[in-house]
Amino acid sequence: MVNSVTNLGRSGVYDWVIQRLTAVILALYTLFLLGYVLATPDLTYDVWKDLFSCTAMKIFTFAALLSMCAHAWVGLWTISTDYLTSSAVVRFIFQLVCAGFLFTYLVWGFDILWGV
């Protein structure tokens, strides 16, 4: 068994579970937003702003953002280990760039949600 410090879980099973759990959170978030948009006939900026000013919605949105980053990391890590096999340096640079983008999205999303 190969142990890698760049994978999110401790093994393929853990990565699989992480990806499935994050997919469920993302699906619930998407269904909630879709339901909200369909159930709100007068959707204005103020209504949308009020929705996202609620602490529960901020927490749900941040959970979806964390889920998106974890889900993307597992997928991109799998792609890099499966298809970038010729050079460990190329794989590491790919993973470093992906991690940088995901970290930036996470911090940016946190800043947008919580206004820090």
C-alpha positions as CSV (number, residue, x, y, z in Angstrom):
1,M,0.0,0.0,0.0
2,V,1.3,3.4,-1.0
3,N,1.1,6.2,1.6
4,S,1.0,9.7,0.2
5,V,1.0,12.9,2.2
6,T,-1.0,14.7,-0.5
7,N,-4.2,12.6,-0.4
8,L,-7.0,13.8,1.8
9,G,-7.9,10.5,3.5
10,R,-5.7,7.8,4.8
11,S,-6.6,5.4,2.0
12,G,-8.7,5.0,-1.1
13,V,-11.7,4.0,1.0
14,Y,-11.5,7.2,3.1
15,D,-11.1,9.3,0.0
16,W,-14.2,7.5,-1.5
17,V,-16.2,8.2,1.6
18,I,-15.1,11.9,1.7
19,Q,-16.1,12.3,-1.9
20,R,-19.5,10.7,-1.4
21,L,-20.2,12.8,1.8
22,T,-19.2,16.0,0.1
23,A,-21.3,15.1,-2.9
24,V,-24.3,14.7,-0.6
25,I,-23.7,18.1,1.0
26,L,-23.3,19.7,-2.4
27,A,-26.5,18.1,-3.7
28,L,-28.5,19.2,-0.6
29,Y,-27.2,22.8,-1.0
30,T,-28.0,22.8,-4.7
31,L,-31.5,21.4,-4.1
32,F,-32.1,24.0,-1.3
33,L,-31.1,26.9,-3.5
34,L,-33.1,25.6,-6.4
35,G,-36.1,25.2,-4.2
36,Y,-35.7,28.6,-2.7
37,V,-35.4,30.2,-6.1
38,L,-38.5,28.4,-7.4
39,A,-40.5,29.1,-4.2
40,T,-39.7,32.8,-4.1
41,P,-41.6,34.5,-7.0
42,D,-40.4,38.0,-6.1
43,L,-36.7,37.3,-5.8
44,T,-34.9,40.6,-5.4
45,Y,-31.5,41.6,-4.2
46,D,-32.9,42.4,-0.8
47,V,-34.5,39.0,-0.4
48,W,-31.3,37.2,-1.6
49,K,-29.2,39.4,0.8
50,D,-31.6,38.5,3.7
51,L,-31.2,34.8,2.9
52,F,-27.4,35.0,3.1
53,S,-27.3,37.2,6.1
54,C,-28.8,34.4,8.2
55,T,-26.2,32.6,10.3
56,A,-27.6,29.2,9.4
57,M,-27.3,30.0,5.7
58,K,-23.8,31.2,6.1
59,I,-22.8,28.0,7.9
60,F,-24.6,25.9,5.2
61,T,-22.9,27.8,2.5
62,F,-19.5,27.5,4.1
63,A,-20.1,23.8,4.6
64,A,-20.9,23.6,0.8
65,L,-17.7,25.6,0.1
66,L,-15.6,23.2,2.2
67,S,-17.3,20.3,0.6
68,M,-16.5,21.6,-2.9
69,C,-12.9,22.1,-2.0
70,A,-12.5,18.6,-0.4
71,H,-14.4,17.0,-3.3
72,A,-12.3,18.8,-5.9
73,W,-9.1,17.9,-4.1
74,V,-9.9,14.2,-3.9
75,G,-10.8,14.2,-7.6
76,L,-7.8,16.2,-8.7
77,W,-5.4,14.1,-6.6
78,T,-6.8,11.0,-8.1
79,I,-6.4,12.4,-11.6
80,S,-2.8,13.4,-10.9
81,T,-1.8,10.1,-9.4
82,D,-3.5,8.1,-12.2
83,Y,-2.4,10.1,-15.2
84,L,0.7,12.1,-14.3
85,T,2.9,9.0,-13.6
86,S,5.9,9.9,-15.7
87,S,7.4,12.5,-13.3
88,A,6.9,13.1,-9.6
89,V,7.9,16.7,-10.0
90,V,5.2,17.4,-12.6
91,R,2.6,15.7,-10.4
92,F,3.8,17.7,-7.3
93,I,3.6,21.0,-9.2
94,F,0.1,20.1,-10.5
95,Q,-1.0,19.3,-6.9
96,L,0.6,22.4,-5.6
97,V,-1.2,24.6,-8.1
98,C,-4.5,22.9,-7.5
99,A,-4.1,23.2,-3.7
100,G,-3.2,26.9,-4.2
101,F,-6.4,27.5,-6.2
102,L,-8.6,25.6,-3.8
103,F,-7.1,27.4,-0.8
104,T,-7.7,30.8,-2.5
105,Y,-11.3,29.9,-3.3
106,L,-11.8,28.8,0.3
107,V,-10.3,32.0,1.8
108,W,-12.1,34.2,-0.7
109,G,-15.5,32.4,0.0
110,F,-15.0,32.8,3.8
111,D,-14.2,36.5,3.3
112,I,-17.3,37.0,1.2
113,L,-19.6,35.1,3.7
114,W,-18.3,36.5,6.9
115,G,-16.8,39.8,5.8
116,V,-13.6,39.4,7.7
